[in-house]
Amino acid sequence: MKHYFPWAALILAGLIAASVSACGSEPAPTLPFIINPAPTATPDPTVDTATTQPTETAAADSATETPGAPTETPGFPAPATPLNADDLAHLPDDPTELMFATFDHSLAEVGRKMAYSHNSAFIPVILEFLRFQSNQEAQLTLVSFMVRIRDRLPEESFSIVPPGEDDWTYWVEWLAENPDVKAPDGFDGWKGQLFSIIDEPMGAFMYPGVPTTIRLEEVVWGGVRRDGIPDLQFPPHITPEEATYLETGDRVFGVSINGEHRAYPLRVLNPHEMANDIVGGVQFALAY
């Protein structure tokens, strides 16, 4: 299957809070946001989009809605004519099918059709793509889609991104404050497929029908791939008198089971974030 959206470069990663706790320092990759021309559009071959600098704009999706010559930016071949709802008729209308169309079509097209639909179910879908956008215009484009949905802006109106609403953090918090906003049917399988692009084992956390007590819409990447932070496995133990490396005031995690007691120093546990051990004949996992 031919993919127009650069999935090899797209890394939308997440952490299933019910199963994994991983907050590491692995740097987030820089992800391009490629907008392919609309089916009827013809890119200008004289424009070198690899070297053209992005242009700051308050109306992020105005590049394709404002009459006249649109501004070119890296990865943004501009359509020859404004892209409107009629240009998106080749995309499915069904919310689930449109969500999965992100695997085969330009996100510029799919996202715009989602925006014109005013269906709030698409906000969590678009938000997945915002996580790793480094290009400012790409960020504003995605945010403008969500603003258009939330505010139910008509097609002929500009989608102006209000101050303070132009980043991923704002929209993650907004989504948490709006539990009635639910993604389309099939979001669990779609998100699992998306996460598998980051790390194939990570994608196994979410699949069609996965049982969960948390909102999958709020699952985000913790910063590392699965098992990227090695847990502490059955560490050796020493007596309190031998723990001369500890300073007064050092914090420890205390565990007491069946009359047996252990202390796990924070400074030892910190790079692992989880310890697996046996105390009092009971195997347990200590995580923080």
Backbone as JSON, one array per atom type, in Angstrom:
{
  "sequence": "MKHYFPWAALILAGLIAASVSACGSEPAPTLPFIINPAPTATPDPTVDTATTQPTETAAADSATETPGAPTETPGFPAPATPLNADDLAHLPDDPTELMFATFDHSLAEVGRKMAYSHNSAFIPVILEFLRFQSNQEAQLTLVSFMVRIRDRLPEESFSIVPPGEDDWTYWVEWLAENPDVKAPDGFDGWKGQLFSIIDEPMGAFMYPGVPTTIRLEEVVWGGVRRDGIPDLQFPPHITPEEATYLETGDRVFGVSINGEHRAYPLRVLNPHEMANDIVGGVQFALAY",
  "N": [[0.85, -1.19, 0.0], [0.58, 2.18, -0.85], [1.86, 4.94, 0.88], [1.09, 8.23, 1.55], [1.43, 9.94, 3.6], [4.15, 10.61, 5.76], [4.88, 8.05, 7.35], [7.11, 6.65, 8.17], [8.69, 8.53, 9.28], [7.09, 9.68, 11.15], [6.62, 9.85, 14.56], [4.63, 9.05, 16.97], [4.33, 8.73, 20.11], [3.44, 6.85, 23.0], [2.29, 6.17, 26.31], [0.91, 3.64, 28.12], [-0.88, 4.21, 30.81], [-2.03, 2.51, 32.64], [-0.51, 0.26, 32.54], [2.21, 0.76, 32.18], [4.95, 2.67, 33.4], [6.88, 5.14, 32.44], [9.23, 7.49, 32.41], [11.53, 8.91, 30.87], [14.67, 10.12, 29.59], [15.08, 10.02, 26.94], [15.64, 11.57, 23.9], [13.14, 13.32, 22.07], [12.25, 12.61, 18.75], [12.64, 14.69, 15.84], [9.98, 15.54, 13.88], [8.82, 15.64, 10.61], [6.13, 17.41, 9.06], [4.33, 16.68, 6.51], [2.66, 18.13, 3.87], [0.92, 17.11, 1.27], [0.13, 18.07, -2.11], [-3.27, 18.88, -3.02], [-5.48, 16.64, -4.82], [-6.18, 17.94, -7.21], [-4.36, 19.9, -7.41], [-1.4, 21.68, -8.47], [1.92, 21.65, -7.78], [4.31, 24.32, -7.53], [7.02, 24.08, -9.51], [9.22, 25.73, -9.44], [9.73, 26.54, -6.92], [11.83, 26.08, -4.23], [11.22, 24.07, -1.83], [12.74, 22.91, 0.11], [14.51, 24.67, 1.15], [13.19, 26.97, 1.74], [12.11, 29.25, 4.21], [10.0, 28.89, 7.13], [6.92, 30.69, 7.67], [5.65, 32.77, 10.16], [2.37, 32.66, 11.42], [-0.83, 33.73, 12.48], [-3.21, 32.7, 11.74], [-3.39, 29.61, 11.24], [-4.33, 27.78, 9.33], [-4.75, 29.3, 7.18], [-3.2, 29.36, 4.97], [-4.1, 27.85, 2.92], [-6.6, 28.79, 2.6], [-6.8, 31.45, 2.1], [-7.32, 33.67, -0.53], [-5.19, 34.18, -3.37], [-1.57, 34.11, -3.73], [-0.29, 31.53, -1.9], [1.88, 31.16, 0.97], [5.0, 29.51, 0.8], [6.45, 26.83, 2.62], [8.91, 24.73, 4.27], [8.28, 21.4, 3.44], [5.7, 21.94, 2.87], [4.21, 21.9, 0.22], [2.33, 24.11, -1.57], [-1.11, 24.1, -2.53], [-2.37, 24.9, -5.82], [-4.75, 26.2, -5.88], [-7.15, 27.39, -3.45], [-7.9, 25.05, -0.87], [-10.87, 23.43, -0.37], [-13.99, 22.16, 1.01], [-15.15, 20.76, -1.11], [-12.98, 19.77, -2.48], [-12.28, 17.61, -1.01], [-13.84, 15.46, -1.3], [-13.11, 12.94, -2.05], [-12.32, 11.62, 0.17], [-13.3, 9.46, 2.9], [-16.53, 9.69, 4.55], [-17.38, 8.48, 6.86], [-16.61, 8.47, 10.3], [-14.78, 6.6, 11.53], [-13.54, 5.41, 9.31], [-12.43, 7.69, 8.16], [-10.59, 8.39, 10.1], [-8.77, 6.24, 9.92], [-7.89, 6.8, 7.41], [-5.75, 8.43, 7.68], [-3.51, 6.92, 7.46], [-3.03, 6.61, 4.81], [-3.31, 8.94, 3.35], [-2.55, 12.45, 2.81], [-2.06, 14.28, 5.76], [-2.83, 16.89, 5.79], [-5.02, 17.01, 4.11], [-6.8, 15.06, 5.24], [-6.98, 15.99, 7.89], [-8.12, 18.5, 7.46], [-10.61, 17.83, 6.43], [-11.63, 16.58, 8.68], [-11.71, 18.82, 10.33], [-13.62, 20.45, 9.06], [-15.84, 18.95, 9.5], [-16.69, 19.4, 12.09], [-16.82, 17.58, 14.09], [-16.26, 16.61, 17.28], [-15.02, 14.27, 17.98], [-12.77, 13.93, 16.48], [-10.79, 15.51, 17.54], [-9.07, 14.23, 19.53], [-7.74, 12.54, 17.76], [-6.36, 14.22, 15.94], [-4.77, 15.48, 17.8], [-2.92, 13.52, 18.45], [-1.02, 13.77, 16.46], [0.16, 16.16, 16.95], [2.05, 15.99, 18.9], [4.81, 15.73, 18.26], [5.67, 17.77, 16.55], [7.91, 19.99, 15.19], [8.08, 22.08, 13.48], [6.85, 25.3, 13.3], [4.69, 26.26, 11.78], [3.47, 23.9, 11.03], [2.61, 22.99, 13.53], [0.74, 25.02, 14.19], [-1.06, 24.64, 12.14], [-2.21, 22.13, 12.71], [-3.28, 22.7, 15.25], [-5.08, 24.68, 14.52], [-6.95, 23.19, 13.15], [-8.15, 21.8, 15.27], [-9.18, 23.92, 16.75], [-11.07, 24.9, 14.95], [-12.88, 22.79, 14.94], [-13.67, 22.68, 17.67], [-14.76, 25.26, 18.09], [-16.61, 25.31, 16.14], [-16.33, 26.6, 13.63], [-17.32, 28.09, 10.58], [-16.73, 27.04, 7.17], [-15.89, 29.16, 5.55], [-14.66, 30.91, 7.25], [-11.74, 32.21, 8.92], [-9.52, 30.22, 10.87], [-8.5, 31.17, 13.73], [-5.87, 30.88, 15.96], [-6.14, 31.13, 19.34], [-4.24, 33.09, 21.74], [-1.96, 31.28, 23.74], [-3.06, 28.82, 23.22], [-1.68, 27.32, 21.47], [-0.08, 25.07, 21.7], [0.92, 21.64, 22.4], [0.64, 20.88, 25.09], [-1.42, 22.49, 26.14], [-3.69, 21.45, 24.8], [-3.73, 18.8, 25.57], [-4.37, 19.1, 28.26], [-6.81, 20.34, 27.94], [-8.29, 18.3, 26.77], [-8.33, 16.47, 28.88], [-9.97, 17.83, 30.61], [-12.35, 17.65, 29.38], [-14.07, 15.16, 29.38], [-16.19, 14.18, 27.94], [-15.52, 14.23, 25.32], [-14.9, 11.97, 22.98], [-13.01, 9.67, 21.07], [-13.37, 8.4, 17.64], [-15.11, 5.27, 16.93], [-13.11, 2.35, 17.06], [-10.77, 3.53, 17.74], [-8.98, 2.43, 19.58], [-7.67, 0.26, 18.27], [-6.61, 1.69, 16.12], [-4.88, 3.5, 17.39], [-3.1, 1.74, 18.56], [-1.92, 0.67, 16.27], [-0.71, 2.98, 15.38], [1.11, 3.5, 17.46], [2.82, 1.38, 17.14], [4.5, 2.15, 15.19], [6.41, 3.68, 16.38], [7.59, 1.91, 18.15], [7.52, -1.4, 17.8], [6.77, -3.42, 19.81], [5.46, -1.73, 21.63], [3.1, -1.06, 20.43], [1.5, -3.21, 20.95], [0.15, -2.78, 23.27], [-2.29, -1.6, 22.85], [-5.19, -2.54, 21.21], [-7.89, -3.66, 19.07], [-10.77, -3.62, 21.0], [-9.47, -3.7, 23.46], [-9.39, -4.16, 26.95], [-9.94, -1.61, 29.32], [-9.61, 0.79, 31.94], [-9.12, 3.38, 31.78], [-9.04, 6.5, 29.93], [-8.28, 6.1, 26.65], [-7.78, 8.19, 25.0], [-6.25, 9.92, 26.48], [-3.8, 8.78, 26.78], [-0.36, 9.08, 26.57], [3.0, 9.51, 25.29], [5.7, 8.49, 27.35], [8.33, 9.15, 27.06], [10.29, 7.26, 26.43], [11.1, 4.2, 24.68], [9.36, 1.01, 24.89], [10.39, -0.82, 27.71], [12.62, 0.71, 27.78], [13.73, 1.83, 30.01], [15.55, 0.1, 32.2], [14.34, -2.12, 34.63], [14.9, -2.68, 38.17], [16.06, -5.7, 39.05], [15.54, -8.07, 41.41], [17.55, -7.16, 43.42], [20.78, -7.29, 45.13], [21.11, -7.43, 48.73], [22.03, -5.48, 51.59], [23.13, -4.98, 54.99], [21.81, -2.53, 57.35], [24.0, -1.33, 58.63], [25.99, -1.6, 56.76], [25.31, 0.12, 54.77], [26.81, 2.53, 54.1], [26.93, 4.47, 52.24], [24.7, 6.01, 52.24], [23.25, 9.15, 53.11], [22.35, 11.3, 55.84], [18.98, 12.03, 55.83], [18.53, 11.11, 53.28], [16.13, 9.71, 51.12], [14.15, 6.75, 51.3], [12.39, 3.87, 50.07], [10.23, 2.06, 51.87], [9.47, -1.35, 52.52], [7.43, -3.76, 53.94], [6.68, -7.01, 54.55], [5.06, -9.79, 55.75], [6.58, -9.78, 58.13], [9.15, -9.33, 57.25], [11.54, -6.9, 56.27], [12.49, -4.26, 54.09], [14.5, -1.7, 52.63], [14.56, 0.54, 50.02], [16.72, 2.6, 48.54], [16.14, 5.85, 47.24], [18.01, 7.03, 45.56], [19.17, 4.83, 44.38], [17.05, 3.56, 43.16], [16.11, 5.49, 41.44], [17.23, 5.71, 38.68], [16.04, 3.5, 37.62], [13.31, 3.36, 38.17], [11.56, 1.35, 38.77], [11.33, -1.57, 40.77], [11.72, -5.03, 41.04], [11.17, -7.57, 43.29], [11.49, -9.93, 46.04], [9.94, -10.17, 49.06], [9.43, -11.34, 52.27], [8.55, -13.71, 51.23], [6.86, -13.0, 49.21], [6.43, -12.0, 45.92], [6.85, -8.85, 44.4], [6.21, -5.67, 42.81], [7.76, -2.59, 42.84], [7.06, 0.64, 42.14], [7.44, 4.05, 41.11]],
  "CA": [[0.0, 0.0, 0.0], [1.38, 3.4, -0.94], [1.52, 5.89, 1.93], [1.46, 9.59, 1.23], [1.86, 10.59, 4.84], [5.46, 10.03, 6.07], [4.79, 7.29, 8.6], [8.42, 6.21, 8.63], [9.27, 9.6, 10.08], [6.16, 10.11, 12.21], [6.71, 9.09, 15.81], [3.69, 9.48, 17.97], [4.52, 7.68, 21.05], [2.58, 6.96, 24.15], [2.52, 5.33, 27.47], [-0.33, 3.17, 28.71], [-0.69, 4.49, 32.23], [-2.47, 1.4, 33.46], [0.4, -0.87, 32.44], [3.61, 1.13, 32.12], [5.32, 3.99, 33.9], [8.21, 5.37, 31.91], [9.52, 8.9, 32.2], [12.97, 8.92, 30.69], [15.27, 11.29, 28.99], [15.34, 9.76, 25.53], [15.18, 12.76, 23.18], [12.06, 13.12, 21.11], [12.71, 12.86, 17.39], [12.03, 15.78, 15.11], [9.11, 14.92, 12.9], [8.28, 16.54, 9.59], [4.69, 17.36, 8.8], [4.31, 16.87, 5.07], [1.36, 18.35, 3.26], [0.96, 16.85, -0.16], [-0.87, 18.88, -2.82], [-4.58, 18.27, -3.24], [-5.48, 15.89, -6.08], [-6.31, 18.82, -8.37], [-3.38, 20.98, -7.31], [-0.12, 21.49, -9.16], [2.96, 22.4, -7.06], [5.16, 25.19, -8.33], [8.35, 23.44, -9.57], [10.29, 26.71, -9.29], [9.92, 26.84, -5.51], [12.64, 25.1, -3.51], [10.62, 23.96, -0.5], [13.7, 22.36, 1.07], [15.3, 25.74, 1.75], [12.36, 28.1, 2.08], [11.9, 29.34, 5.65], [8.59, 28.98, 7.52], [6.39, 32.01, 7.96], [4.77, 32.76, 11.31], [1.01, 33.07, 11.08], [-1.82, 33.52, 13.54], [-4.26, 31.85, 11.17], [-2.52, 28.52, 10.79], [-4.81, 27.08, 8.16], [-5.11, 30.29, 6.18], [-2.35, 29.23, 3.8], [-4.86, 27.25, 1.83], [-7.94, 29.36, 2.57], [-6.73, 32.84, 1.71], [-7.08, 33.83, -1.96], [-3.89, 34.73, -3.71], [-0.44, 33.19, -3.7], [0.01, 31.09, -0.54], [3.28, 31.15, 1.37], [5.61, 28.2, 0.77], [7.31, 26.51, 3.75], [9.47, 23.39, 4.12], [7.34, 20.31, 3.61], [4.35, 22.43, 2.64], [3.92, 22.3, -1.17], [1.01, 24.74, -1.51], [-1.99, 23.87, -3.67], [-2.48, 26.03, -6.73], [-5.99, 26.88, -5.54], [-7.55, 27.11, -2.06], [-8.48, 23.73, -0.64], [-12.14, 23.55, 0.34], [-14.66, 20.89, 1.27], [-15.41, 20.04, -2.36], [-11.75, 19.1, -2.88], [-12.03, 16.51, -0.09], [-14.92, 14.48, -1.48], [-12.55, 11.6, -2.25], [-12.07, 11.03, 1.48], [-14.53, 8.88, 3.46], [-17.3, 10.49, 5.5], [-17.5, 7.74, 8.11], [-15.53, 8.91, 11.21], [-13.75, 5.58, 11.71], [-12.8, 5.28, 8.05], [-11.63, 8.9, 7.96], [-9.47, 8.28, 11.03], [-7.8, 5.31, 9.34], [-7.36, 7.38, 6.18], [-4.48, 9.09, 7.99], [-2.41, 6.02, 7.09], [-2.89, 6.54, 3.36], [-3.47, 10.23, 2.7], [-1.92, 13.59, 3.45], [-2.75, 14.75, 6.95], [-3.42, 18.19, 5.47], [-6.35, 16.75, 3.56], [-7.63, 14.35, 6.21], [-7.21, 16.88, 9.01], [-9.04, 19.56, 7.07], [-11.96, 17.28, 6.36], [-12.05, 16.43, 10.06], [-12.02, 20.14, 10.86], [-14.87, 20.93, 8.48], [-16.95, 18.14, 9.99], [-17.06, 19.89, 13.42], [-17.02, 16.42, 14.96], [-15.24, 16.68, 18.33], [-14.33, 12.98, 18.09], [-11.51, 13.99, 15.75], [-9.77, 16.27, 18.27], [-8.02, 13.33, 20.03], [-6.98, 11.98, 16.64], [-5.43, 15.27, 15.48], [-3.83, 15.75, 18.89], [-1.84, 12.53, 18.39], [0.0, 14.21, 15.52], [0.76, 17.4, 17.4], [3.05, 15.7, 19.94], [6.21, 15.82, 17.85], [5.88, 18.72, 15.46], [8.88, 21.03, 15.52], [7.84, 23.2, 12.58], [5.81, 26.12, 13.91], [3.49, 26.33, 10.93], [2.81, 22.6, 11.14], [1.92, 22.99, 14.82], [-0.41, 25.9, 14.11], [-2.03, 24.04, 11.24], [-2.94, 21.1, 13.45], [-4.08, 23.36, 16.29], [-6.19, 25.39, 13.88], [-7.98, 22.19, 12.87], [-8.88, 21.52, 16.51], [-9.93, 25.13, 17.09], [-12.23, 24.95, 14.05], [-13.85, 21.81, 15.42], [-14.2, 23.08, 18.98], [-15.55, 26.48, 18.0], [-17.57, 25.11, 15.06], [-16.16, 27.7, 12.69], [-17.73, 27.73, 9.22], [-15.63, 26.83, 6.23], [-15.4, 30.42, 4.97], [-14.03, 31.72, 8.29], [-10.4, 31.86, 9.33], [-9.39, 29.56, 12.16], [-7.46, 31.9, 14.44], [-5.46, 30.19, 17.18], [-6.05, 32.1, 20.44], [-2.98, 33.06, 22.5], [-1.87, 30.27, 24.79], [-3.67, 27.56, 22.81], [-0.95, 26.88, 20.28], [0.87, 23.98, 21.93], [0.4, 20.31, 22.73], [0.28, 20.81, 26.51], [-2.75, 23.1, 26.34], [-4.75, 20.6, 24.28], [-3.79, 17.61, 26.43], [-5.12, 19.49, 29.45], [-8.19, 20.59, 27.51], [-8.92, 17.0, 26.57], [-8.57, 15.89, 30.2], [-11.08, 18.57, 31.23], [-13.56, 17.42, 28.58], [-14.18, 13.71, 29.24], [-17.25, 13.82, 27.0], [-14.93, 14.15, 23.97], [-14.44, 10.6, 22.77], [-12.53, 9.42, 19.71], [-14.26, 7.53, 16.86], [-15.03, 3.83, 17.13], [-11.9, 1.78, 16.47], [-9.6, 4.32, 18.15], [-8.02, 1.58, 20.29], [-6.84, -0.42, 17.28], [-5.89, 2.7, 15.33], [-3.78, 4.04, 18.19], [-2.11, 0.69, 18.68], [-1.19, 0.63, 15.01], [0.11, 4.18, 15.35], [2.23, 3.35, 18.4], [3.75, 0.36, 16.65], [5.47, 2.82, 14.33], [7.49, 4.1, 17.27], [8.23, 0.73, 18.7], [6.54, -2.45, 17.53], [6.19, -3.99, 21.03], [4.59, -0.78, 22.3], [1.81, -1.1, 19.79], [0.71, -4.32, 21.47], [-0.62, -2.35, 24.44], [-3.63, -1.22, 22.43], [-5.7, -3.35, 20.1], [-9.36, -3.57, 19.05], [-11.45, -4.25, 22.13], [-8.62, -3.82, 24.64], [-10.08, -3.73, 28.18], [-9.24, -0.51, 29.96], [-10.38, 1.62, 32.87], [-8.67, 4.75, 31.56], [-9.35, 7.04, 28.6], [-7.17, 5.94, 25.72], [-7.51, 9.5, 24.42], [-5.28, 10.63, 27.31], [-2.54, 8.05, 26.84], [0.69, 9.8, 25.86], [4.33, 8.93, 25.37], [6.43, 8.85, 28.55], [9.67, 9.61, 26.73], [11.19, 6.18, 26.02], [10.45, 3.03, 24.11], [9.03, 0.01, 25.89], [11.57, -1.39, 28.37], [13.77, 1.59, 27.59], [14.32, 2.05, 31.33], [15.65, -1.23, 32.8], [13.92, -2.19, 36.03], [15.83, -3.29, 39.12], [15.62, -7.08, 39.18], [16.01, -8.84, 42.55], [18.87, -6.63, 43.75], [21.39, -7.82, 46.36], [20.76, -6.64, 49.91], [23.06, -5.31, 52.6], [22.58, -4.6, 56.3], [21.82, -1.08, 57.55], [25.35, -0.88, 58.98], [26.82, -1.6, 55.55], [24.84, 1.16, 53.84], [27.55, 3.75, 54.46], [26.81, 5.46, 51.16], [23.52, 6.82, 52.5], [23.43, 10.35, 53.91], [21.2, 11.65, 56.67], [17.96, 12.72, 55.04], [18.26, 10.4, 52.03], [14.83, 9.05, 51.14], [14.1, 5.35, 50.92], [11.07, 3.27, 49.99], [10.18, 0.93, 52.81], [8.53, -2.43, 52.22], [7.34, -4.74, 55.02], [5.74, -8.09, 54.2], [5.21, -11.01, 56.57], [7.64, -9.63, 59.12], [10.45, -9.03, 56.63], [11.57, -5.47, 55.98], [13.53, -3.81, 53.16], [14.5, -0.28, 52.28], [15.11, 0.75, 48.68], [17.11, 4.01, 48.46], [15.68, 6.56, 46.06], [19.13, 7.28, 44.66], [19.41, 3.59, 43.64], [15.86, 3.25, 42.37], [15.8, 6.59, 40.53], [17.45, 5.45, 37.26], [15.28, 2.31, 37.2], [11.91, 3.72, 38.33], [10.79, 0.19, 39.18], [12.11, -2.68, 41.31], [11.04, -6.31, 41.22], [11.88, -8.25, 44.35], [10.7, -10.83, 46.88], [10.04, -9.85, 50.49], [8.47, -12.14, 53.06], [8.02, -14.77, 50.39], [5.9, -12.44, 48.24], [7.04, -11.24, 44.85], [6.11, -7.6, 44.21], [6.83, -4.63, 41.99], [7.75, -1.26, 43.45], [7.2, 1.67, 41.1], [7.09, 5.4, 41.53]],
  "C": [[0.89, 1.24, 0.0], [0.93, 4.39, 0.1], [2.0, 7.27, 1.51], [1.9, 10.35, 2.46], [3.12, 9.9, 5.33], [5.45, 9.26, 7.37], [6.15, 6.82, 9.09], [9.05, 7.26, 9.52], [8.38, 9.98, 11.25], [6.32, 9.25, 13.44], [5.74, 9.71, 16.78], [3.74, 8.43, 19.03], [3.71, 7.89, 22.27], [2.91, 5.96, 25.21], [1.19, 4.91, 28.01], [-0.19, 3.27, 30.21], [-1.1, 3.33, 33.11], [-1.46, 0.27, 33.5], [1.86, -0.49, 32.59], [3.81, 2.49, 32.77], [6.73, 4.24, 33.44], [8.39, 6.84, 31.64], [11.02, 9.04, 32.09], [13.43, 10.17, 30.01], [15.58, 11.07, 27.53], [14.8, 10.93, 24.72], [14.1, 12.42, 22.18], [12.57, 13.43, 19.72], [12.0, 14.07, 16.79], [11.25, 15.2, 13.95], [8.6, 15.92, 11.88], [6.78, 16.36, 9.45], [4.54, 17.68, 7.32], [2.89, 17.07, 4.59], [1.51, 18.15, 1.76], [-0.08, 17.72, -0.85], [-2.19, 18.13, -2.92], [-4.58, 17.59, -4.59], [-5.52, 16.77, -7.31], [-5.26, 19.92, -8.41], [-2.1, 20.64, -8.04], [0.94, 22.3, -8.42], [3.78, 23.24, -8.03], [6.56, 24.6, -8.37], [9.49, 24.41, -9.37], [10.58, 27.02, -7.84], [10.7, 25.72, -4.85], [12.12, 25.01, -2.09], [11.58, 23.42, 0.52], [14.47, 23.46, 1.77], [14.46, 26.94, 2.15], [12.06, 28.1, 3.57], [10.43, 29.45, 5.97], [8.19, 30.41, 7.85], [5.45, 31.93, 9.13], [3.4, 33.28, 10.88], [0.09, 32.81, 12.23], [-2.95, 32.65, 13.05], [-3.56, 30.7, 10.49], [-3.03, 27.85, 9.54], [-5.19, 28.05, 7.05], [-4.29, 30.15, 4.91], [-3.11, 28.65, 2.63], [-6.27, 27.82, 1.74], [-7.95, 30.8, 2.08], [-6.47, 32.95, 0.22], [-5.72, 34.47, -2.2], [-2.81, 33.68, -3.6], [-0.13, 32.79, -2.28], [1.51, 31.06, -0.29], [3.81, 29.73, 1.38], [6.47, 28.02, 2.02], [7.82, 25.1, 3.58], [8.42, 22.31, 4.39], [5.9, 20.72, 3.36], [4.18, 22.85, 1.17], [2.5, 22.85, -1.22], [0.18, 24.38, -2.73], [-2.08, 25.11, -4.54], [-3.73, 26.84, -6.43], [-6.35, 26.55, -4.1], [-8.23, 25.76, -1.94], [-9.77, 23.91, 0.15], [-12.79, 22.18, 0.46], [-14.89, 20.09, 0.01], [-14.18, 19.27, -2.82], [-11.49, 17.84, -2.06], [-13.07, 15.41, -0.23], [-14.39, 13.07, -1.69], [-12.25, 10.89, -0.94], [-13.37, 10.51, 2.08], [-15.21, 9.84, 4.44], [-17.43, 9.8, 6.85], [-16.33, 8.1, 9.04], [-14.42, 7.88, 11.39], [-12.9, 5.44, 10.46], [-11.93, 6.51, 7.81], [-10.42, 8.89, 8.89], [-8.39, 7.37, 10.45], [-7.23, 5.83, 8.03], [-6.06, 8.12, 6.42], [-3.29, 8.21, 7.63], [-2.13, 6.06, 5.6], [-2.94, 7.88, 2.64], [-2.71, 11.3, 3.47], [-2.75, 14.02, 4.65], [-3.37, 16.12, 6.73], [-4.83, 18.01, 4.96], [-7.27, 16.14, 4.6], [-7.97, 15.27, 7.38], [-8.19, 17.98, 8.67], [-10.46, 19.04, 6.96], [-12.5, 17.03, 7.77], [-12.49, 17.77, 10.64], [-13.36, 20.65, 10.34], [-16.08, 20.15, 9.0], [-17.51, 18.65, 11.32], [-17.36, 18.75, 14.39], [-15.9, 16.39, 16.0], [-14.49, 15.36, 18.51], [-12.97, 13.01, 17.4], [-10.43, 14.78, 16.5], [-8.71, 15.34, 18.86], [-7.16, 12.75, 18.92], [-5.94, 12.99, 16.16], [-4.37, 15.54, 16.53], [-2.67, 14.76, 18.89], [-0.7, 13.02, 17.51], [0.73, 15.47, 15.97], [1.96, 17.18, 18.3], [4.47, 16.01, 19.51], [6.43, 16.73, 16.64], [6.82, 19.82, 15.91], [8.7, 22.26, 14.63], [6.65, 24.01, 13.09], [4.54, 26.16, 13.07], [2.73, 25.01, 10.95], [2.02, 22.51, 12.43], [0.64, 23.82, 14.74], [-1.49, 25.34, 13.18], [-2.87, 23.01, 11.97], [-3.82, 21.72, 14.53], [-5.28, 24.06, 15.67], [-7.31, 24.44, 13.5], [-8.83, 21.95, 14.12], [-9.72, 22.72, 16.95], [-11.19, 25.21, 16.23], [-13.31, 23.98, 14.49], [-14.51, 22.29, 16.71], [-15.15, 24.26, 18.88], [-16.57, 26.43, 16.87], [-17.53, 26.26, 14.06], [-16.59, 27.27, 11.29], [-16.54, 27.71, 8.28], [-15.05, 28.15, 5.74], [-14.69, 31.31, 5.98], [-12.61, 31.25, 8.57], [-10.45, 31.14, 10.68], [-8.21, 30.2, 12.88], [-7.14, 31.17, 15.74], [-5.31, 31.21, 18.3], [-4.7, 31.99, 21.16], [-3.04, 32.01, 23.61], [-2.45, 28.92, 24.41], [-2.93, 26.92, 21.65], [0.02, 25.74, 20.53], [0.16, 22.72, 22.4], [-0.09, 20.25, 24.18], [-1.12, 21.37, 26.76], [-3.84, 22.12, 25.94], [-4.84, 19.28, 25.04], [-4.61, 17.92, 27.68], [-6.58, 19.75, 29.1], [-8.95, 19.28, 27.35], [-9.24, 16.34, 27.9], [-9.76, 16.55, 30.88], [-12.4, 18.37, 30.49], [-13.72, 15.92, 28.33], [-15.29, 13.26, 28.29], [-16.73, 13.72, 25.57], [-14.31, 12.76, 23.81], [-14.08, 10.4, 21.3], [-13.5, 8.5, 18.97], [-14.11, 6.06, 17.26], [-13.79, 3.3, 16.43], [-10.64, 2.53, 16.85], [-8.55, 3.46, 18.82], [-7.09, 0.87, 19.31], [-6.02, 0.54, 16.45], [-4.69, 3.22, 16.1], [-2.7, 2.99, 18.4], [-1.26, 0.58, 17.42], [-0.25, 1.82, 14.89], [1.34, 4.03, 16.24], [3.26, 2.34, 17.92], [4.78, 0.96, 15.71], [6.66, 3.3, 15.15], [8.31, 2.91, 17.69], [7.21, -0.4, 18.59], [5.97, -3.08, 18.79], [5.22, -3.04, 21.74], [3.2, -0.8, 21.71], [0.91, -2.19, 20.32], [-0.12, -3.94, 22.69], [-2.06, -2.02, 24.08], [-4.03, -1.99, 21.18], [-7.22, -3.27, 20.13], [-9.98, -4.33, 20.22], [-10.62, -4.36, 23.38], [-9.38, -3.35, 25.88], [-9.28, -2.63, 28.87], [-10.18, 0.24, 30.89], [-9.96, 3.08, 32.76], [-9.07, 5.2, 30.16], [-8.13, 6.86, 27.7], [-6.83, 7.26, 25.05], [-6.42, 10.24, 25.19], [-3.94, 9.9, 27.43], [-1.5, 8.77, 25.98], [2.04, 9.11, 26.07], [5.03, 9.41, 26.63], [7.86, 9.24, 28.29], [10.64, 8.54, 26.27], [10.39, 5.07, 25.36], [10.16, 2.02, 25.21], [10.3, -0.67, 26.4], [12.82, -0.55, 28.16], [14.45, 1.95, 28.89], [14.37, 0.69, 32.02], [15.24, -1.22, 34.27], [14.98, -2.87, 36.87], [15.31, -4.69, 39.44], [16.29, -7.77, 40.37], [17.42, -8.4, 42.98], [19.44, -7.29, 45.0], [21.08, -6.88, 47.53], [21.95, -6.58, 50.87], [22.39, -4.9, 53.91], [22.6, -3.08, 56.43], [23.22, -0.55, 57.87], [26.25, -0.8, 57.76], [26.45, -0.49, 54.58], [25.49, 2.5, 54.16], [27.43, 4.83, 53.4], [25.6, 6.38, 51.37], [23.85, 8.0, 53.41], [22.18, 10.57, 54.76], [20.2, 12.44, 55.83], [17.69, 12.09, 53.7], [16.93, 9.65, 52.15], [14.95, 7.59, 50.7], [12.64, 4.93, 50.81], [11.06, 2.05, 50.89], [9.1, -0.08, 52.43], [8.58, -3.44, 53.37], [6.26, -5.75, 54.66], [6.06, -9.3, 55.07], [6.39, -10.93, 57.53], [9.01, -9.38, 58.56], [10.42, -7.59, 56.11], [12.74, -5.16, 55.04], [13.39, -2.32, 52.96], [15.21, -0.13, 50.94], [15.43, 2.24, 48.52], [16.64, 4.65, 47.15], [16.82, 6.75, 45.06], [19.48, 6.03, 43.84], [18.25, 3.32, 42.69], [15.62, 4.28, 41.26], [16.07, 6.28, 39.06], [16.66, 4.26, 36.73], [13.77, 2.55, 37.22], [11.02, 2.54, 38.74], [11.75, -0.88, 39.7], [11.22, -3.9, 41.44], [11.83, -7.11, 42.24], [10.93, -9.19, 45.09], [10.97, -10.48, 48.34], [8.99, -10.66, 51.24], [7.82, -13.24, 52.24], [7.02, -14.31, 49.35], [6.65, -11.65, 47.18], [6.2, -9.98, 44.58], [6.89, -6.7, 43.27], [6.66, -3.3, 42.68], [8.01, -0.25, 42.34], [6.83, 3.02, 41.66], [7.14, 6.34, 40.32]]
}
